[in-house]
Amino acid sequence: MASSSRFLGRQLSVHEILGGGLVADVILWRRRDVSMGLLLATLASWVVFELSGYTLLRLVSNVLLLLFSILFVWSKAAGILNRPPPPLPELHISAQVINEAAMLVSSCVNMLLSACYRIALGRDTLLFYRVAACLWLVSLVGGFADSLTLGYTSLVIVLTFPALYERYEDYVDRYLITAYGDVLYGYESYEKCFNEVEMWIMEKKKNL
């Protein structure tokens, strides 16, 4: 589809915007097993920590203690009974995954720093209003939920909204373009009115 029919005239696909690697595959559910595992683990951890009153340190300690105890007893019993040891896979994180995650984080941080720079110098008024609206929304949501619940909710949103947007992006972009045009029209009207008021005030000052 032509870029003119995309929101803000973007050229890249959603997968490319998210980095186009493993992280993007997980967010867009192209690795369904990993995405489903993360989502279920997030929901399960929220139930454990929020409803049962468990703390993260206590849970991690108990799980590791149980796991190491089982593996230790299994290994000792296998040595006595001449059985094979526990079939443990080699646990490591590949350099490719680390590099992709680092590239995604650095890209997001650079975008954030660039936006802060433009706002601080007053070069992008519309961006300032967008950021102010987002911060106000985060502050509003933070007043109704603690940081732990907010973190869980954010992860669930990351694992659902981008995938839904990619699936229905034609319909979503159509409505976003319409809404964006209405916002720009309102902003231009506000700016025109503000300039007229400013000119009227300057004229009144000159006549004094």
N, C-alpha and C positions, 0 to 999 in steps of 0.2 A: 504494500500500500504506500502511496506517496507520502512524503514527510509532512506535506501541508495538512493532511488529515490526522496527524498525530499531535498530541498535546505538546505545546511549545515547539513544534516542528522537529522533534527529535529524530535522529537518523538511526540510532542504535536500538537493538532489541532489548527486552527486559533482561535476558540472560547475559548479554554483553555489558549492560549497565552494572550488573551485579558482579562483574569480574570474569564471567565466562568459564570459571573453573569448578572445582569440587564444591566450594561454598555456594556458588550459584546453583549447581545441580541439586544440592540439599534443600535450599530455600524454595526452589521451584518444583520440588518433588520429582526430580528426574532420577534421584536415588531414593526410591520410595521406602526401602527398608531403613535407611539411615534417618530420613525425615520422620517416618512413623515412630522410630525408636526415640528420637529426640522429643517428639511431641508427647508420647506416652510417659517418658521419663520426667518431663516437665510437670505434667499433670499429677503424676504419682508423687513427686517430691513436694508439690504444693499441698497435696492432701496430707502427707506425712508431717511436714513442718507446720502447716497452719492449723490443722484439725487435731493432731495428736500432741502438739506441743513439743515435739522432738527438736533438738538443736542440731545444726550441721556437724559440729565437732563430735557430738555424742553418736550420731548416726554413722559417720565415717569410721570412727574408732570401733564401734561394735561390728560393722560389716567387715572391716579389715581383720579384726580379731577372729571372727568366725571363719573367714576365708583362709587365713593363714593356718588356723588350727586344723581345718579339714585337709588342706594340702600337706601339712606336716605329718599328720597321722597316716594319710594315704601313702606318702613316700616311705615312711618307716615300715608300714605294713607290707608294702610292695617289696621292700628289700628283704624282709624276713620270709615272705612267702614266694620269693623269686618271681614276682609279677612285674610287669612294666610300670614305670613311674607315671604320675599324672600327665596326660597329654596336653601340656601347656604350649600354646603358640608363642612365637617370638613377638613380644610386645614392644612396639616402637612406633613413632610418628615419622612418616617419610618427610624428606626435605621438600618435596613438591607441595605437600599439604601446608607445611609451615610457610613456604614462600608465597603460596596463593593467599593464605590468611593475612600475611604481612602486607602484601600488595593491596588487598581490600581495605585493611585498616589504614594504611598510609594514604590511599586515595580518598577515603572518607575524611581523614584528619586534614589533608590538604584542601579539600573542598570547604571544610568548616573554617579553616584559617583564612582562606581567600574571601569567604563571605564576611567574616569578622573584620577583615582589613577594609573591604569596600564600605561596610556600615560605619566603621570608625571614622573614615574620611568623608562620610556623607555623600558618596558617589552613587548610591543606589537607594533611593527613597522607598521604592516598591519592595525591595528586599528587606528593608528595615521593618516595614509593616508586616511582612510575612513572618519574619523571625519573631517579632513581638507577639503576633497572634499565636504562633507555635509555643512560645515560652509561657504565655498566659494560659494556654490549654494544658500544658504540662503541669503548671502550678495548680490549676483547677483540679486536674485528675489526682495530683499528689495529695490534695487535701482530703480525698476520699479513700485513699489506699496507702498502705505503708510501702516502703521501698522494696521489700521482698515480693509482695504481691504484684507491685508494678513491674518488677523484673520478670516474673513469670508471665504476666500478661503481655509484656513487650515481646518476649520470645515466641509466644503463641501467635501474636500478630505477625511477626517476621516470617513464621512458617506457614501462614495462611493467606495474608493479604497479597503478597507479590504473586503467588501461584494463581489466586483467583483473578488478579488483574491481568496476568498473561493470558489466561483463558478467555476473558471477556474484554480484552483491551479495546476492541473496536467500539463496543458500546460505551465503555467508560470514557474513552478519549472524546467521543462525540459529546457527551454531557459535560466533560471537563472543559472542552473548548468553548461551549456555550456559556458555562458559568464564568470562565476566565474573561470572556468578552464583556459580560455584564459587570464584572468587578472592575475591569479597566475603564469602562464607560463611567462607572460611579466615581472612580478615582480621578478621572479627567474632569468630571463635573465639579468634584470637590476642590481640585487644584485651581480650576478657573474661578470658582467662587472665592477661594482664599486669596488669589491674586487681585481680584476686584476689591475685596475688603482692604487688602494691603495698600492698593493704589488710593482708595478713598481716604484711608488714614493719613497717607503721605500728603495728599492735597489739603486735608484739614490742618495739618501741621504747618504747611506753607502759608495758609491764610491767617494763621495766628500771629 
